Amino acid sequence: MAEEWSEHQPIYVQLHDRIVERILDGDLAEGEALPSVRQVAARLRINPLTVSRGYQMLVDEGVVEKRRGRGMYVAAGARETLRARERERFLREEWPAIRARMRRLGLDPALMLEEGEGDDHGR
């Protein structure tokens, strides 16, 4: 996890988002333990309460589960849950602006997809 924080969002939200990205990327697998609150706080030089708050957001979303006395673990089905949520958010919030910009620039999405088939970005 990078140590740079944006001033536009609370740090606990940014931490939450970074963990979500790691789960989506497969860097944190289902059933895998998250680093302890103390470890993350020390490594990133942030308040342990900030880390706890970010972790709690993940618990509230059902992406992470608390195991009493053992820590936090990525919940079963977390990756698919996050993918579905992020797809919905992308289609609702980001795609309309991308589609409008493509239209303004005269770009055909079908042709762009064909051009991109040879690369590995669409995995």
N, C-alpha and C positions, 0 to 999 in steps of 0.2 A: 504494500500500500504506500502510495506517495505521501510525503509529509506536507505538501502544499495544500492550503485550504482557501477556498473562495470566500470573499467577504459577503457574497450575495445570498448565502444559505447557512443555516446553523451547522456547526461542525458535526453534530450527531446525525443530521440528515445526510451529509456528505459521506460519513462513515457507513451509514446504512446503505447508501447507493453503491459504494465501493464493494461492499460484501455481496450485494445483489449481483453486481457485475462478475465477481469471482465465481459465484454459483452458476450463473448463466454460461460463463466461459469454461466451466468444468474444473476450475482451480480448487474449488471446495466441493467435494462430492457429498451426496446424501449419506447421512450417518457419520460424517466426519466432524470432529470436534472443532469448534472455533477456538482461537487463542483466548486465553483468559483475559478478563477485563484489565487486570493489573499488567499483563504482558503488553497488551495493545496500548494502554495508557503510557507505559514507560517508553515503549519503542517510538510512539508518535508524539510523545511529550504533550499529552493532553490530559485533562482531568478525568479520573476514573468514572465520575458521574456522567460525563459526556459519552464515554464508551458504553456505559450501562444503558443510557437512554437510547442510543443507536441500536444496541442489541435488543432492547425491549420492543422497539418498533418491529423488528424481525419476528419476535415471538408473537406479538399481537397480530401479525399478518399470517401466522402459521407456517412461516418459512424456516424458523429455528425453534427447537424445543429445549426447554430447561430440564436437565436431569439433576434432581436434588443431590447435592454433594459431589456431583461429577462434572458439571459445567453445561455449556451450550453446544448443541449439535444441530447440523443441517437436517431438517425434517425430511422424511420420505415424501417423494413427490414434489419437493421444493422447486426443482429446476423446471418442471413442466408448469407448475403453478405460476412461476415467475415469467416464463415464456409467454403464457397465455395473457397475463396481465400486461406485459410489456408490448406485446403485439397490439393489443387493444388500445393502449395508450399511444403507440406510434401511429396507428391508423386514425385515431381521433385527433391527436394534437400535432403531429409532425407531417404526416403524409399530405394533408391538404395544401400546406405551404410549399412542399417539394413539388407536388403536381402542378400547382399554379406557376412556380418558377420555371419548370420544364416547358410548360405551355408557352410562357412568355419568350423563352429562348428557342422555341421551335424544336424541342427535343422529343423524339418518339420513344416512350418507355420500352416498347417491344424491341426496337432496334438496339437500344442500350443494353437490354438483357441479353440479346444475341451476341453483342460485342463482348460482354462480360463472361460468356460461358467458358472461355479458355482460361480464365484466371481462377484462383482459389478463394476469392473474396466472398462468394455466395454460399459458402458451406453452411 
